Amino acid sequence: MTASEPSAGAVDPRLLEILVCPVTKGPLRYDREAGELVSEKAGLAYPVRDGIPIMLPDEARKLPV
C-alpha cells in the first residue's frame, strides 16, 4: 500500500469528491467512526463495507430526527 492509497476499510478521498446521495443528489459527509456516508438532507446514512460505499437507499440507515 502506498501513501496515496486508503487503508483497508477506508474510502478513497477521490471517490468521496464525486459521490452524491442517490436520493437528493446532494453532498455526503464521511463518518469514519461509524463507517458511513451521511446525507443530512435525506436523513440517511449509507454503509461502507470493506472500503466500498453501498449507495442503495434500501441499505441506508435512517438518521434520528
Backbone torsions as a table, in degrees:
resi	resn	phi	psi	omega
1	MET	NA	134.9	178.5
2	THR	-99.2	172.0	-178.8
3	ALA	-62.5	-25.0	-178.1
4	SER	-86.4	-8.5	-179.6
5	GLU	-92.7	142.8	177.5
6	PRO	-71.5	154.5	176.1
7	SER	-72.8	166.1	-178.2
8	ALA	-56.6	129.9	179.4
9	GLY	88.4	-17.2	179.4
10	ALA	-82.1	155.5	179.0
11	VAL	-94.8	135.1	178.3
12	ASP	-60.6	124.4	-179.3
13	PRO	-56.8	-31.7	178.3
14	ARG	-66.6	-34.5	177.7
15	LEU	-68.9	-40.4	179.2
16	LEU	-60.5	-31.3	-179.5
17	GLU	-66.7	-27.4	-175.3
18	ILE	-106.5	-16.0	-179.4
19	LEU	-73.4	141.4	173.4
20	VAL	-133.1	162.6	177.4
21	CYS	-64.3	130.1	179.8
22	PRO	-69.8	-17.6	-179.8
23	VAL	-86.4	-50.6	-174.4
24	THR	-101.5	-14.1	-172.9
25	LYS	63.5	18.2	-179.9
26	GLY	-94.0	179.5	-176.7
27	PRO	-71.1	157.5	177.3
28	LEU	-120.0	147.5	175.9
29	ARG	-114.2	132.4	-179.9
30	TYR	-87.2	120.1	174.9
31	ASP	-99.3	98.2	-174.7
32	ARG	-62.6	-42.1	-177.8
33	GLU	-62.6	-43.0	-178.9
34	ALA	-84.6	-16.7	-177.8
35	GLY	68.4	44.5	-176.9
36	GLU	-138.2	154.5	169.2
37	LEU	-102.7	122.2	-172.3
38	VAL	-104.4	129.6	172.3
39	SER	-108.3	102.5	-179.5
40	GLU	-62.7	-40.6	-176.4
41	LYS	-63.5	-40.8	-179.6
42	ALA	-86.3	-16.6	-176.6
43	GLY	70.4	33.2	-177.1
44	LEU	-127.9	151.1	174.7
45	ALA	-125.3	117.6	-178.7
46	TYR	-90.9	131.2	-178.8
47	PRO	-72.0	153.0	173.0
48	VAL	-117.9	118.9	-178.4
49	ARG	-117.7	121.7	-179.2
50	ASP	52.9	39.3	177.8
51	GLY	80.8	3.5	-177.9
52	ILE	-111.3	116.5	177.0
53	PRO	-68.0	131.8	177.9
54	ILE	-98.7	96.8	-170.5
55	MET	-94.5	42.2	178.5
56	LEU	-105.1	123.6	179.4
57	PRO	-54.7	-32.9	179.3
58	ASP	-68.0	-23.6	180.0
59	GLU	-91.6	-11.3	-175.8
60	ALA	-76.0	150.5	175.9
61	ARG	-94.7	134.6	176.6
62	LYS	-75.4	132.2	178.5
63	LEU	-78.1	146.5	176.7
64	PRO	-64.4	146.3	-177.1
65	VAL	-78.6	NA	NA
